[in-house]
Amino acid sequence: MNQLVLSARIAQVNALRYTPAGLPALDLLLEHESEMTEAGGTRQVKVAIKAVAFGPMAETLSRQAATSVWRFAGFLANPRNGKHPVLHIQEFQPE
């Protein structure tokens, strides 16, 4: 199963673009910070991940304030010419 749920703040929002098929697309950078328990100890976790949204979801996210915090759900995929996975956002809600 390829499913990711992440509470994160919007760190960067690129300009709304359109695919060759005319579908709205939005590239974002999300940042997460938390404290997790691992091997009986506590550790600080920080991660930044690239994300993308398409269609009406892209249009809605393009109007959200940078630094706002959301719970994102979606799947990970490598872009055609990229090495690092990108979160493809399928849904989001206020945190």
Beta strands, then each sheet from edge to edge (+ up, - down):
strand 1: 4-13
strand 2: 17-18
strand 3: 24-38
strand 4: 41-54
strand 5: 69-77
strand 6: 86-94
sheet 1: 2+ 3- 1+ 5- 6+ 4+
end
